[in-house]
Amino acid sequence: MTKEKRKHTRLAVHSKANIKLGGRNIKAESENVSLNGAFVTAVRQVELNDVVGFNFSHVPISAKAKVVRVTDEGIGLQFENTLLD
């Protein structure tokens, strides 16, 4: 069993979301979210280390995030500040 490295617990949150990169809006869907990050699926891939805007489509929560993981399944985001800041 591997030790969890994350500081905050992840919650399965399946919600429509948006990623903003430059002038582009990229439709996405969250798979899981914590106070300091999220894993999302997106129609158009972004690059590792891109800094993006992230927000849920129907909830007034937004964050600036860095792309820390890109896989065939989706994109790992690390928020610049926690969602409570």
Buried (B, 14 or more C-beta within 10 A) or exposed (E): EEEEEEEEEBEEBEBEBBBBBEEEEBEBBBBBBBBBBBBBBBEEEBEEEBEBBBBBEEEEEBBEBBBEEBEEEBBBBBBEEEBEE
